[in-house]
Amino acid sequence: MNSDTAWIMSSRSTGNGGSCVEARRSSGVIEVRNSKSPDAGTVRFTTEEWDSFLDGAKKGEFDKLLIG
């Protein structure tokens, strides 16, 4: 299914001074942007790339990038 969606804001982004990540499905790809600068552009992922990213995030593969 490739139907377009509205922008979805990460629930982890709310309440932190407006630094928000948003994502949507558009024209068969996943787009990600910074809600503070929505006109600055988007990063695009194929659905396969997005699925791989989410799988890695769920497995903690990116945890070493966290500060703190």
TARAWO-V600121 format. One record per helix or strand. SS is the DSSP state (a for helix, b for strand). FROM is the first residue (numbers start at 1). TO is the last residue. If there is no record, write none. Layout:
# TARAWO-V600121
{{SS,FROM,TO} {SS,FROM,TO}}
This chain:
# TARAWO-V600121
{{b,8,9} {b,21,26} {b,29,34} {a,35,40} {b,43,45} {a,47,58} {a,63,65}}
